[in-house]
């Protein structure tokens, strides 16, 4: 979900801190395996479709979203 889909919900400082360091650790781990982390923003459907088309991926995996806007949009 892009920012425009979040319906005004913004994570707090602790959530942003955790996200930053978690993504940094994931990026390092992927780098050790010869891969890379790619972060994209935008409407969920478009943002997921683009890398599938670009890479020819056979599958896309995601986790459940529990933010109020995601639940309301039935993006779980």
Secondary structure, 3 states (H helix, E strand, C coil): CCHHHCCCCCCCHHHHHHHHHHHHHHHHHHHHCCCCCCCCCCCHHHHHHHHHHHHCCCCCCCCCCCCHHHHHCCCC
